[in-house]
Amino acid sequence: MSETSQIPGGPSEATADPLPDRPSPEGARRPALADKILPVGIFVFAAGVTGIALTFDKALPAFVGSGMQPRAFPIFLMIVIAILNLFLTRETFRTPPEPRAPLEPMTWITIALMAMFAIVSTLADMMLALGITIFAKCMLWGERRVWVALLLAVLTPVTILLFFDLVLEVRFPRGWLTNHYYG
């Protein structure tokens, strides 16, 4: 390496790419199929939720006054998501992300636990599903003290149930445990 290439403003710096984070045209990366499908999926989701929200009945003025109708918030939220998705799409095609490593097994197990939560909360009880899921995730993610995982699995659903019932006055769907609580 010559001395001139190490001097600031020397020949090597003058020929350097002014935007080093962007790939050169001859070696440009292209977005992977998943990088193209994700924005399309987000647009389809936003359109679907907006379509569902448009079917909501108008609330009586006694409930909402002259304020926002129940369908206004989901539609507003989907418009924001669609706008942000446009930025995501633009950036994906401008500078495609590097190929990602496959997901680790712990990620797939966590996804399976979320599916189990949905099934147990539908078939048995939401608080029971929450407790089981919290305990399983604690153990999966490395908690070695079983009593800590059990304590968290019991206290979290109880706290949530009491907060929603006593403070917010919102009831959860009835199930095995909530039937005993609600009487």
MOTAQUI-V526420 format. One record per residue. RES is the residue in one small letter. OMEGA is omega in whole degrees, 0 to 359 (999 if undefined). BURIAL is b if it has 24 or more other ideal C-beta (glycine too) atoms within 12 Angstrom, else e. D_FIRST is the distance of its C-alpha to the first C-alpha in whole Angstrom. Layout:
res:RES omega:OMEGA burial:BURIAL d_first:D_FIRST
res:RES omega:OMEGA burial:BURIAL d_first:D_FIRST
This chain:
res:m omega:182 burial:e d_first:0
res:s omega:180 burial:e d_first:4
res:e omega:183 burial:e d_first:7
res:t omega:181 burial:e d_first:8
res:s omega:179 burial:e d_first:7
res:q omega:181 burial:e d_first:8
res:i omega:178 burial:e d_first:11
res:p omega:180 burial:e d_first:14
res:g omega:180 burial:e d_first:15
res:g omega:185 burial:e d_first:12
res:p omega:183 burial:e d_first:12
res:s omega:179 burial:e d_first:10
res:e omega:181 burial:e d_first:13
res:a omega:181 burial:e d_first:16
res:t omega:180 burial:e d_first:15
res:a omega:178 burial:e d_first:16
res:d omega:181 burial:e d_first:19
res:p omega:178 burial:e d_first:21
res:l omega:186 burial:e d_first:23
res:p omega:182 burial:e d_first:21
res:d omega:179 burial:e d_first:24
res:r omega:180 burial:e d_first:26
res:p omega:178 burial:e d_first:25
res:s omega:184 burial:e d_first:24
res:p omega:183 burial:e d_first:27
res:e omega:180 burial:e d_first:26
res:g omega:185 burial:e d_first:26
res:a omega:173 burial:e d_first:28
res:r omega:174 burial:e d_first:30
res:r omega:178 burial:e d_first:34
res:p omega:176 burial:b d_first:36
res:a omega:181 burial:e d_first:38
res:l omega:180 burial:e d_first:42
res:a omega:179 burial:e d_first:42
res:d omega:176 burial:b d_first:40
res:k omega:183 burial:e d_first:43
res:i omega:184 burial:e d_first:46
res:l omega:179 burial:e d_first:46
res:p omega:178 burial:b d_first:46
res:v omega:178 burial:e d_first:49
res:g omega:179 burial:e d_first:50
res:i omega:178 burial:b d_first:50
res:f omega:179 burial:b d_first:52
res:v omega:178 burial:e d_first:54
res:f omega:181 burial:e d_first:55
res:a omega:179 burial:b d_first:55
res:a omega:179 burial:e d_first:58
res:g omega:179 burial:e d_first:60
res:v omega:178 burial:b d_first:60
res:t omega:178 burial:b d_first:61
res:g omega:178 burial:e d_first:64
res:i omega:181 burial:e d_first:65
res:a omega:179 burial:e d_first:65
res:l omega:179 burial:e d_first:67
res:t omega:180 burial:e d_first:70
res:f omega:176 burial:e d_first:71
res:d omega:175 burial:e d_first:74
res:k omega:179 burial:e d_first:74
res:a omega:178 burial:e d_first:75
res:l omega:180 burial:e d_first:78
res:p omega:180 burial:e d_first:78
res:a omega:182 burial:e d_first:80
res:f omega:184 burial:e d_first:77
res:v omega:182 burial:e d_first:74
res:g omega:177 burial:e d_first:76
res:s omega:183 burial:e d_first:74
res:g omega:187 burial:e d_first:71
res:m omega:175 burial:e d_first:68
res:q omega:183 burial:e d_first:70
res:p omega:182 burial:e d_first:68
res:r omega:185 burial:e d_first:66
res:a omega:184 burial:e d_first:64
res:f omega:179 burial:e d_first:62
res:p omega:179 burial:b d_first:61
res:i omega:177 burial:b d_first:60
res:f omega:181 burial:e d_first:58
res:l omega:180 burial:e d_first:56
res:m omega:176 burial:b d_first:56
res:i omega:178 burial:e d_first:55
res:v omega:179 burial:e d_first:52
res:i omega:180 burial:b d_first:51
res:a omega:178 burial:b d_first:51
res:i omega:177 burial:e d_first:49
res:l omega:178 burial:e d_first:46
res:n omega:175 burial:b d_first:46
res:l omega:177 burial:e d_first:45
res:f omega:178 burial:e d_first:42
res:l omega:181 burial:b d_first:41
res:t omega:180 burial:e d_first:41
res:r omega:181 burial:e d_first:39
res:e omega:179 burial:e d_first:37
res:t omega:181 burial:b d_first:37
res:f omega:176 burial:e d_first:36
res:r omega:180 burial:e d_first:34
res:t omega:182 burial:e d_first:31
res:p omega:180 burial:b d_first:33
res:p omega:176 burial:e d_first:33
res:e omega:175 burial:e d_first:31
res:p omega:183 burial:e d_first:33
res:r omega:176 burial:e d_first:35
res:a omega:178 burial:e d_first:36
res:p omega:180 burial:e d_first:40
res:l omega:179 burial:e d_first:42
res:e omega:180 burial:e d_first:43
res:p omega:180 burial:e d_first:46
res:m omega:178 burial:e d_first:47
res:t omega:180 burial:e d_first:47
res:w omega:178 burial:e d_first:49
res:i omega:178 burial:e d_first:52
res:t omega:177 burial:e d_first:52
res:i omega:178 burial:e d_first:52
res:a omega:177 burial:e d_first:55
res:l omega:177 burial:b d_first:56
res:m omega:176 burial:e d_first:56
res:a omega:177 burial:e d_first:58
res:m omega:177 burial:b d_first:61
res:f omega:180 burial:b d_first:61
res:a omega:181 burial:e d_first:62
res:i omega:182 burial:e d_first:65
res:v omega:180 burial:b d_first:66
res:s omega:178 burial:b d_first:67
res:t omega:186 burial:e d_first:68
res:l omega:186 burial:e d_first:71
res:a omega:185 burial:e d_first:71
res:d omega:182 burial:b d_first:70
res:m omega:181 burial:b d_first:67
res:m omega:176 burial:b d_first:67
res:l omega:179 burial:b d_first:68
res:a omega:179 burial:b d_first:65
res:l omega:179 burial:b d_first:63
res:g omega:180 burial:b d_first:64
res:i omega:182 burial:b d_first:63
res:t omega:180 burial:b d_first:59
res:i omega:179 burial:b d_first:58
res:f omega:182 burial:b d_first:60
res:a omega:180 burial:b d_first:58
res:k omega:177 burial:b d_first:54
res:c omega:182 burial:b d_first:55
res:m omega:180 burial:b d_first:55
res:l omega:185 burial:e d_first:52
res:w omega:169 burial:e d_first:50
res:g omega:177 burial:e d_first:50
res:e omega:183 burial:e d_first:53
res:r omega:181 burial:e d_first:55
res:r omega:183 burial:e d_first:58
res:v omega:182 burial:e d_first:60
res:w omega:177 burial:e d_first:63
res:v omega:178 burial:e d_first:60
res:a omega:178 burial:b d_first:59
res:l omega:179 burial:e d_first:63
res:l omega:178 burial:e d_first:64
res:l omega:181 burial:b d_first:61
res:a omega:178 burial:b d_first:62
res:v omega:185 burial:e d_first:66
res:l omega:182 burial:e d_first:65
res:t omega:178 burial:b d_first:63
res:p omega:179 burial:b d_first:65
res:v omega:179 burial:e d_first:68
res:t omega:179 burial:e d_first:67
res:i omega:180 burial:b d_first:66
res:l omega:180 burial:b d_first:69
res:l omega:180 burial:e d_first:71
res:f omega:181 burial:e d_first:69
res:f omega:183 burial:e d_first:69
res:d omega:187 burial:e d_first:73
res:l omega:183 burial:e d_first:74
res:v omega:183 burial:e d_first:71
res:l omega:182 burial:e d_first:71
res:e omega:177 burial:e d_first:74
res:v omega:180 burial:e d_first:72
res:r omega:175 burial:e d_first:73
res:f omega:176 burial:b d_first:71
res:p omega:182 burial:e d_first:73
res:r omega:179 burial:e d_first:75
res:g omega:184 burial:b d_first:74
res:w omega:183 burial:e d_first:75
res:l omega:182 burial:b d_first:74
res:t omega:175 burial:b d_first:75
res:n omega:178 burial:e d_first:78
res:h omega:181 burial:e d_first:79
res:y omega:184 burial:e d_first:77
res:y omega:177 burial:e d_first:79
res:g omega:999 burial:e d_first:82
